[in-house]
């Protein structure tokens, strides 16, 4: 069943284009609240323009931000204070291995661009014992509860866009997204099953604005049982 007509969707899109805001950056405070006040090495996978990497650098000894987009990594470097302990690199998330293991790994709106099992396994391998993996992701809505959250997000998205841009000139408005995106192709229930297999004990929660969150802490002495 289609909830919105093509005309209504076009109207919503025009409003969103005129009142942009980042659904991913909205969850940065949530991410930071789940991390210790100080930690050693951190990796931000799919770092984009580097906003989250710079936040991590206020607590970390060293932060590595990686992205496959050379242009956006250039923007991240230009926007970062040389005094911050952040290094940006154009790299593939599945093969990057500089600085591992990491005490903190973050991954925001990136996992659906990667092969799920391989990516989860790689992130697990790169995490140090006692470390924390934090993921904010997108997945296909495949239950009534998820679709309801998506429906509720529509008016809240409009309100957020209006409030965040109120009184700002067009040139001052925030950037909604900094990289090319694609729709997720893995249903949420399938993602949950695979996460529980690869990351036993992970805490997943469906969120507003078409996102889910994942928190996993690697136990000391943890041995990876997964074989690809």
N, C-alpha and C positions, 0 to 999 in steps of 0.2 A: 504494500500500500504506500503510495506516494503522499507524504505529508504536506509538501509545498508544490504549488504549480510552478512551471518555468518562469512565469512573470514574477511571482513572489521571490523565487530564488535570485532572479536578476536584481530585484530591488534590494534584497539583503546583501548581495555582493557589492553593489554600488555603495551602500552605507558603510560596509566593512572596509572597502578601499579608501573611503574618505575619512575613516576613523580607525586607523591601524593600531594594533598593539600585539605584543608577542605572547602567545600562549605558553611558550617554553620558558621565557624569562619570568613569567608569573610564578613558576614553581622553583625558582632559584632560592627564595627564602626557605621554602620547605626543605630543600636539599641541605642548606647550611645548618638548619636546626638539628639535623641528624648526624652531624659530624662533631668530633671533639674540638676544643678550642685551639689545640695545636696538634699537628701531625707532621710526618716527614715528607715522603714523596706522594704526589697525586698525579693521576692521568685523567684528562678530560677528552673523551672520544667523540669526534665530530664537533670540535670546539667552535666552529663558525668564526665569528668576529672576535671571540675571546672573552666575552662578558663573564661567563662562569669561571673560566680559568683565572681571570684576574681576581674574582671573589675568593677562590680557593687559595690564591697566593697571599691573601691577608692572614692565613693561618698555617700554610705549609712552608716547609723548608725549600721545596722545589716542586714546580708544576710543569708537566708536559701537556701541551694542547696539540692534538693532531686532527687533521681534516684532509680529505682527498682533493679539495678544491684549492688550487694554488692561489687564485685571486683572493679568496676570503682569508687565507693564511697571511697574505700580504697586508690586508686591512688589519688583521689582528696584531701583527707586529708593529704597524704604524701607530696603532691606538694604545699601545702598552708602554707605560713608564719603564725606562731602562732599569730603574732601581728595583722593580718587582722581580722575584725569582721565578720567572715564567719563560719557557722556551717553546716556540711554536714550530711545527714541522708538517710538511706535506707528506702524508703517510697513509698506508692502508691499515685499517683497524685490525685486520686478521693477521698481519705479519709484523707490525711494529713491535720492537722489543728493546728499545732504549730505556734504561732505568728501572726495568722490572726487577723484583716485584714492587708493587705499589701499595701504600697503606690505604689509599682512597682511590677509587675509580668511579667516575661519573660518565653517564651516557644519556643524553637528552635528545629525544626524537631522532634517533639514529638506528636503533636496532632493527626497525622494519625495512631498512635499506640493505640489510646484511642477511646471509643465510643463518637462520635462527639458532640451530643447534651448534654450529661451528662458532658463531659469535659468542654465545653464552659460555661455551667451553673455553674459548680463548680468554674471555674476561676473568673466568675463574682461575685459570692458570697464572694470569698476570698479577692476581691479588695476593698480597702477603698474608701469612697466617695472622689472624686477629684483625685483618683489614675489613673495610666496608665498601660494598658495591652498591651504588645508587643509580637507578634507571628511571627516567620518565619517558614513556613511550606511547605509541598509538597502535591500535589494533582494530580489526573489524568488529563491529557490534553484532553479536549473534545471540543475545538473550533479551527478554523484555526489559529487564532492569537496566541493561546497558543502553538500550534505545531510549528509555525514559530519561536517563541522565543526559543523553545527547540532545533530546528535545528540550529539556530544562536549560541546557547550555545556550540555546539559541537566543532567548531574550537576555540572559545574563551576559552573553557576548556583546550584544548591542549596547547594553548599559555600560559595561566596562569600556568599550570603545569610545562612547560619548564622554564619559567622566574623565578618562585619561587624556583626551584631546581637547577638552573644553578650554577655551581661551587661548589655544595655541595656533600660531600661524602654520600653514601647510609645511613650510620648511623645517619647523620645529617639532613636527609630529614624529613619534617613535617609529622605528622600522619594524614591521610585523614579522618578517622572516629574512634571513640573511643567506639562504641557500636554496637550491632547487629541491622541491619536495615531491613525493609520490604517495599515492594512497596505500595504506597497508593491505597486504594480501593474506595475512594470517588471522583467523578468527581468535577472539580473546580466549575462549575456552580451550582451544588447541595450544595457545601460547602458555596458559596456566599449566597444562599437563607437562609441557616440555620444560618449563622453568622448574617445576617440582622434581623432575627427573634429574636435571643437570645441577640444580642449586637447591638441594634439600633444606627445608626450613626457611626459604625465602618468603618474605611477606609482600603480597601483592594486594593492591586496592585499586578499584576503578574510580576515576576522578571526573570532575567536571571539565568542560572544554575539550572533550574528546581525548583524554589522556588517561593513562594508568601509571601507578608508581610501584617500584620494586625496591626492597631493601634486603640485602643479604650480607651477613657477617661470616667471614671464613674462620672456622674454628682452628685453633692451633693444633697442629698434627693432622690436619685435613689431608686426605689422599684422594685425588680425582678418580672416581670410579667409571667415568664415561669414556667410551672408546668410539671414535668417529668411524 
